[in-house]
Amino acid sequence: MRIKLSELRRLKFIEKVILHCHDQSLYLVSVQMDNEERYVTDEQGSFLKSFNKLSLQSKFKDITVGEMVLRHQSPYDEMIGLSEEKSDNTLEVLIGGEAYAVQPGDADRLN
């Protein structure tokens, strides 16, 4: 299922925001609400995606979020000939918000 970012902005609370990490550092966003995971889209219905994780995190800065995680599911078991049985190799890491990003003007303070 999908949900528009504009619909999320009207909510008071989002249980969990998940940034799905794919090859070549492409990130897609989903949210977990009422035990259901939904991919987030823009107004045109395209998946919310970016090569910059922080730009996606910043889209949620005005929304109360229970937790934000980075999730990666590796296809490499299958690629190296391990069992084709579905095994869960999901890595999920709790991440902080955009406050950890270097903002314009911060470069002077870091030197």
Secondary structure, DSSP 4 states (H G I P E B T S, - for coil): -EEEHHHHHT-S-EEEEEEEEEGGGEEEEEEEETTEEEEEE-TTSPBPEES-HHHHHHTTTTS-EEEEEEEEE--HHHHTT---S----EEEEE---GGGSPPTTTHHHH-
